[in-house]
Amino acid sequence: MVVKKALIYSLLSLASGTLLAQASGDYEVPRTQWGQPDLQGVWNFSSNIPMQRPERFGTQEFLTREEIDEAIARQEAAAAAADAAAAQRVVDPDAPPVTNNPGGYNDFWVESAGIGDVVRTSHIVYPENGRIPPAVEGAPEQRGGLGPDIPGERPVRYVVGGISKDGPEDRGLSERCIVGFNSGPPFTPSLYNNNLQIFQSRDTAVIMTEMIHDARIVPLVEMPPLDDDIRLWSGDSRGYWDGDTLVVETKNFNGYRQTFASRGSNLDMVLTEKFTRTAYDTVEYEFTIDDPSTYTDKITAIVPMTKVAGQIYEYACHEGNYGMVNILRGARVEEREANESGQ
């Protein structure tokens, strides 16, 4: 816990130093051999900042020093309570569980500690209240989870959980190894695998995610747009340089994923992403979602990314290899046992 607290304070100092360096114009963005800003490398977007701002902050974008201290104290208290509950289960295996939901992961796998700019009240910066705008009436909504299945209709647009176990199409997209729950686009911090790698050439940029190891090849030259009938899971991305910022605009999503926050079908979504290197170890990632068929206003969020001194290794999604078979087989066993007990 002491290490965690020290890490938080050191990162706050780092963030403050980075902001000062930016304000004074000391940082010079490195260039590739083609003269473009160099964004190459592995970047981590883990965060413990809420995506949506708590209402009590109103339009306040950054925490005060006192609020930072309070947040650290709350995090430490929550971690201590969780550690105590886990320790009690070791001493007394018959102790009542904290929840009846078995969940999907233990704490070992969770990667949510913020790195870099950890003083924001939310990642969403527009609308100005940091809140998700109202949804358009009739916009589809599906909320999955690691608990019991939530009844719904195909296609299943959420990434975790499912609506039934009659077939693979009833399961979430991550269970089918189609789309990871944080593989984007856009990139939103989640439980783990919050890493991506950027490669650059003169005419293209490649954005490869750790989750599901999806590689988006973004042309940086003029190309004719895709026909509207051609639809892709990650959309069709086109990029250009706006000063030192890489701007990527993505359209032609297939409509089989949510737009954002469990709503929408992303068929009409236009996503604009901006990658700006603000320090040796920092890229400011900003995305704007424009989907008038889902939300009454645009959504813009800023997620800081921190350079990682390492590599990304293959994420082999085995849920689709054997987990899916076992999920469906288990459901058939339960049905058979229920029929036998009823006879």
Secondary structure, DSSP 8 states (H G I E B T S, - for coil): -HHHHHHHHHHHHHHHHHHHHHHHT-----B-TTSSB---EEEE----S-SS--GGGTT--B--HHHHHHHHHHHHHHHHHHHHHHHHHHH-TTS--S-S---S--GGG------S---BS-SEEESTTSS---B-TT--B----SSS-----SS---SSSBS-SSSGGGB-TTTTTSS-TT--SS----SS--EEEEEE-SSEEEEEESGGG-EEEEE-S------TT--BTT-EEEEEEETTEEEEEEE-B-SSS-SBTTB---TT-EEEEEEEEEETTEEEEEEEEE-TTTBSS-EEEEEEEEEESS-------GGGTTHHHHHHHHHHHHHHHHHHHH-
